[in-house]
């Protein structure tokens, strides 16, 4: 498929494959599914794997990106050359996806909000992306020792954990500060009337200063508890991220409409943040989101799309995407096949 127009609409009835197409573009960008599922779940029933190929052009170069996932895991290519480190591949294509399921960012647990902070940080900081890879390796080793109830090597891995925790903590706190500066006016522009605040609450850290000696002592005191669980109960992978409205936890004390408004505000923040750190707009992916918005918010989102870069928009009703139609290209999708239809 090619996308000759700035805005491309994917028009189809439900269950015809339009979301799969947006998911493929997002996976090519971030190596993760916007639905927060394992890549194994993305494989078509009866197939052994999947591959996604795309040609990406930015201000500096044009390059081919290829991802394959199958029985032996994930393989990456860039410009026809095999890439062994995901960090060399990531951020070559920046994309932000909006979908009705994004409400989970507010309505569900802290993991999604941690991942949101980490994604925003990694887009502009290669060192932070490397730190996240280091943290994953530390957790694998530490969890193995906890399952084996082996205390001999735990002091070393505790030191590694605390070192990584400090780097992640400082990065996330910086992003929370930026959110608290930029999120309130975004929410207000969408009609939100309450005060929004994001709070980062790390476990085992009782004051505003990150103390390595304090954390090492507390980790050691909890070895037996973690060994009973068989995995690391404390660390940056368990820290809490709260979004509050007028001082109350929005996850527990906000309406569905308020949660949706907060979610939309966070995604628009992500879009603006990527444009700031990269100096060019990301690809915008909208998955049937206009059916969820009233006219005021629909115009706000359409304005952000029209002011940005390339956009791909799925819809079941062309009327819902009316603000984007002039000049947009249209693909009609049926039975998993896309056919170029027209230009609006």
N, C-alpha and C positions, 0 to 999 in steps of 0.2 A: 504494500500500500504506500502511496505517496500522499503528502499533505501540502498541496500547492497554495492554499490560502491560509491566512493568519489564524482564522477560526474554522474548525471542522466540526460539523455536527454528525453524530452517529444516531440515526433514527431507526428504531425497531420496537416491536412489541416486547413485553417481558419474556425472559428466558430464551432470547435469540442469540445472545453472545456479546452484546455491547459492553457489558461490565468486564468480561474476560479480556477484551481488547485494551481497555484502560488499565486493567491490572497488569497486563503484559508490558505496557509502556512504563508503568510505575516500577515494575520489577527490574526492567532494563536499567532504570535510573538508580534505584536504591538497593537492589538485591534483597528486597523484602516485599512481602505482600501487604497491600493496604488493609487487607482483612485480618492481619496479624495471625495468619495461619502458617503452618510448616509448608515448605515447597513441595513435599510429597503429596500434600492435599491438592496441589495445583495441577497434577498430572491427569490428563484425560483418562477416563476409565478404559482399561484394556491396553493402554500405551505403556512403554517402558520408561519414558521420560519426556521432557519438553525442551525445546530450544527457542530462543528469542533473538532476533537479529535486527539491528537498526543502524542507520547512518545518521550521525549527529554532526551538526555544524554550529559552531559558536564564533566568537570574534577572532579566535586565534587559529582554528583549524577545522578540517572536516575529517571525521574518523568513523570507522565501523566498530560497533560494539556487539559482542555475541555472548550469550549466556546459555549454557547447557546444564540441565539437572537431570540426573538419572540414577541408576543403580549404584554407581560408584561416587555419588556426591555431585558437587558443583564444579563446573569448569568455566573459565573466563578467557575471552580473547579480545584484544583491542588492536585495531589496524591489522588484523590477521595474525598477530603474535600472541602466543599463550601467555597469560598473566598468572603468576603464582600467588601474588599478594592482593587480596581484595582492596587494600588501601590504595593501590596503584590504579584501580579501576573506578572506585567510588567517586562521585561528584563530577564525572565527565558529562553527565546529563542531569541537570537539576529539575525536579518536578514536584509539584504540590497537587495532592488529590483531595477533592471535596466529595463526600458522599453522605447520604442519610445515616449510615452506620457510624459516622464520626462522633455522634453523641456519646459513644462509649468513652471518649476522652474525658468527659466530665462525670458520666453516670457510673463508670466502673472503677476498678482498683487503681492503685498508684503506679503499676507497671507501665500503663499506657502513657501516663504523664511523664514518667522518667524517660521513656523512649522519645517523647516529643522534645524534651529538653536536649537529650543527647543528639538527636537528629539535627536540631538547629545549630548546636555547637560544632558538630562534625562537618557541616557544610562549609564552614569558614575556617576550620582549624584542623589541618592534617595531623598535628601532634595529638589532638584530642581523640581523633579517630584511632590512632595507634594505641592510645591509652585504653580505649574500650576493648581493643583486641588483647592487650596485656591483662586487663582485668578478667576477661573470660578464661585465659590460660591459668591465672592464679586460682580462680574458683574451681576449675577442673582438678587441679592438683590438691588443693585444700580439701575439697569434698571427698576425694579418694582417700586421703589420710583419715578424715573423720569417720568414714564408713569402716575403715580397717581398725579404728580406735588406736591409731599409731601417733603417740605424742612426741616422738623423738624429733620429727622434722617440722612439727607444727610451729615452733617459734620462728623459724626462717620464713615460712609462708605467711605467718601473721605479720611479720615486718613488711613483706611484699604487699600484702593486702592493705595495710595502713598507708603505705607509700602511694599506692594507686588510689585509695579512698581519698587522700588529701587532694590529689590532682583533679579527680572527678568532682569532689565537693566544691573546690574553688571555681571550676568551670561552670557548674550548675548554679552556684550562687550568683555568678556574674550574669547568667542568662535570666535568672529570676529577677534581678535588679532591672534589666532591660525590659522584661515583660511588665513590671510594675510601673515603668515610665510610659510605655507605648500602648499597653492593652486598654487602659481606661478610655482614652479618646476614641479608639476603634469601637469599643462597646457602645459608647455614647452616640457615635455616628450611626449605629444600627438601631437606635431607639432604646438602648438599655438605660435604665434610670438609677440603678443601684451602684454602689461603690464596689469595684472588683479589686481583689488583692491575691497574689500568688505567694504561698509560703512553702519554703523547703525545710523539712523536718528530718534531719539525719538521726538514725538510731545511735544510741550510746554517746552522742555529743550533747552535753548538757549546757554548754555556753556558746557564745558566738565565735570563740576561737577554736581552731582545729588543733588538738593536742595529741601528738603521736604517742607519747608516753601514757597518757590517759587511756587511749584506745587499746594499746597493747595490753595494759593491765586488765581492762574489762574483757577483752577477747579471751585472755587466758582464764579468767574466772568463769567463763561460760563454755569451756571446752566440753565438760561432761554433758551439758544441755545440748550442745551441737552434735556430739557423738550419738546421743540417743535419737536425735532427728536424722542423722546421717548426711547432713549438708550444712552449709554456712548460713546461720540464721541472721547474721549481722554483716553489714557492708553496704556499699553504694547500690548494690542490686536490690536492697530492701528498704532504702530510705523512702520517706513519704513526701509527696508533693500535693499540697492542698490548694484548691481554688475557692476563694471565699467571696460571697456577696453580702455586703453590709455586715461583715464580721462573722458570718455563718458558713459552714462547710456546704458548698453548692451541691456536692454529691448527695448530701442527706436532706438539705433544707431548701431546695429550689424546685420550681415547677419544671415540667418537661420543656415548656416554651423557653424558660430562662436557661436551661441546660443547652438547648439548641442554639440560642443566641450567643452564649459563652463559647460554644464549640466553633461557631462561625467566626467569632472574633479571634480565636486562637489560630485558625487556619489562615485568616487574612494577615495576622501578625507574621506567620511563617512565610507567607508569600512576600511581604515587604522585607522581612529579614534576609531572605535569600537574595533578593535584588540588591540590598545594601552590601552584603559581603562579597557577592560575585560581580557586581557592577553591570549586570544584565538580568532581565526577568527570567524566571523559571518557566518551564512548560506547565500550563495549568490544565488539570484534568477534572472535569465536573461530571459526576455520575448521577444523572437524573435528579440533581439537587433543586432545580427550580420548582418541582412539584411540592417541595417542603416549605417554600418561602412565600410570605405575603408580598404584595406589590412593592412596598418600600424597600424591603431587603433584597428582593429580586433585582431592583434597579441598582442597588449598592454593589451587589456581586457582579452584575453585568458591567458596571462602570469600572470595577477593578480588572475584569477580564479584558475589556476594550482598551484600557490604558496599559496593559501588560504586553507580554510577548505572545508566543504561539499558544493556542488553546484547543483542546479536544473536549467536546461536550456530548454526552449521551442524553437522549430523551425519548419518551414514548409518545409525546404530544408536541408537535412542532410549535404549537401556539405558546407552550410554556417557555420556549427559548426565543420568543419573538424579538426581545431587545438585541439579540446577537445575529439575527438572520441577514440583515443587509451585508452582502459581500461574503457571507460564510459559504464554505464548501459543504456538500452533504453526501454522506455515505448512507445507503440503506442496507440494513443487515437482516438477513433471514437465514435461519438454519446454520448459523456459524459462518456464513459467507457474506463478504461486504462488496457492494457494487456502487461505484460512483454514480450519483444520481443527477446532481445539478449544482448550480451555484446560486445562493439566495440573492 
